[in-house]
Amino acid sequence: MISDAFRRHIVKEMDKIKKSSFLFFVFEEKKHIFGEQQLLEYLVKYKRMRGIYISLRSTYKETEEMLEANDIDREKLFIIVKGRGKNKHKNSYYLKNAESLAEISVALNDVTSTGKFRFMLFDSYESILTFAGPILARKFIEYLVHDMKAKDMTSVIVSVEGDASSRLMPYIFNIPDKVLFLG
């Protein structure tokens, strides 16, 4: 069971964020799913923000089940997920190729151009590293952050503590406004 102290720590850190900040969260593997849920819950339920959730770790079904189980208002989120199929909800997009940074960029640009979203949460920093390598991953993150800041949106990227995130830290350490290691 994950403690209330862990939940309070996430809320405390999120309360400090300013509009259009870029936060990079690193969670222990056994806590990353709960951490992502807490971030979404905080942004959607407590801050009442509309946002975009990009998941390369979870399927559409898993994402929908997580949102429902945590009573997160689905109408306030646009979900971009890996997988195939028809978009089952008007606020969703299936990536045909989750390894394509270009497809992720185009999908994100199409969604953010509406101007109705205030945050973007991306759950898969390790995936970008795996698909693209450290240099291209850094450039992609720089692009994302610059684009989100230009649109006055807060960016939250989640990583799982381990080899991939450790190898990547030197490449991105100076990009985020804040890096949080939450065990």
PEQUICOR-V326205 format. One record per residue. N is the residue number from 1. PHI is phi in whole degrees, -180 to 180 (* if undefined). Layout:
# PEQUICOR-V326205
N/PHI + N/PHI
This chain:
# PEQUICOR-V326205
1/* + 2/-91 + 3/-76 + 4/-66 + 5/-62 + 6/-63 + 7/-62 + 8/-64 + 9/-64 + 10/-62 + 11/-61 + 12/-59 + 13/-67 + 14/-69 + 15/-63 + 16/-85 + 17/-72 + 18/-107 + 19/-56 + 20/56 + 21/-84 + 22/-122 + 23/-113 + 24/-120 + 25/-101 + 26/-118 + 27/-111 + 28/-61 + 29/-54 + 30/-72 + 31/-115 + 32/-66 + 33/-65 + 34/-61 + 35/-60 + 36/-62 + 37/-59 + 38/-65 + 39/-63 + 40/-63 + 41/-60 + 42/-62 + 43/-67 + 44/-85 + 45/-80 + 46/-92 + 47/-91 + 48/56 + 49/-97 + 50/-93 + 51/-151 + 52/-120 + 53/-115 + 54/-105 + 55/-126 + 56/-103 + 57/-94 + 58/-115 + 59/-82 + 60/-58 + 61/-61 + 62/-62 + 63/-66 + 64/-61 + 65/-64 + 66/-64 + 67/-64 + 68/-65 + 69/-64 + 70/-103 + 71/53 + 72/-94 + 73/-62 + 74/-63 + 75/-70 + 76/-94 + 77/-123 + 78/-105 + 79/-111 + 80/-116 + 81/-132 + 82/-73 + 83/128 + 84/-126 + 85/129 + 86/-80 + 87/-65 + 88/-84 + 89/-139 + 90/-61 + 91/-101 + 92/-147 + 93/-146 + 94/-94 + 95/-80 + 96/-68 + 97/-136 + 98/-65 + 99/-85 + 100/-90 + 101/-64 + 102/-65 + 103/-65 + 104/-61 + 105/-62 + 106/-64 + 107/-60 + 108/-65 + 109/-63 + 110/-60 + 111/-73 + 112/-72 + 113/-66 + 114/-72 + 115/77 + 116/-100 + 117/-113 + 118/-115 + 119/-149 + 120/-132 + 121/-117 + 122/-117 + 123/-94 + 124/-138 + 125/-62 + 126/-62 + 127/-62 + 128/-61 + 129/-61 + 130/-64 + 131/-72 + 132/-113 + 133/85 + 134/-65 + 135/-68 + 136/-67 + 137/-61 + 138/-61 + 139/-62 + 140/-65 + 141/-63 + 142/-59 + 143/-59 + 144/-57 + 145/-64 + 146/-60 + 147/-64 + 148/-67 + 149/-65 + 150/-62 + 151/-96 + 152/60 + 153/-113 + 154/-84 + 155/-113 + 156/-129 + 157/-119 + 158/-110 + 159/-133 + 160/-98 + 161/-60 + 162/156 + 163/-58 + 164/-62 + 165/-68 + 166/-65 + 167/-67 + 168/-85 + 169/-50 + 170/-60 + 171/-79 + 172/-122 + 173/-55 + 174/-89 + 175/-83 + 176/-68 + 177/-70 + 178/-152 + 179/-113 + 180/-121 + 181/-100 + 182/-115 + 183/-69
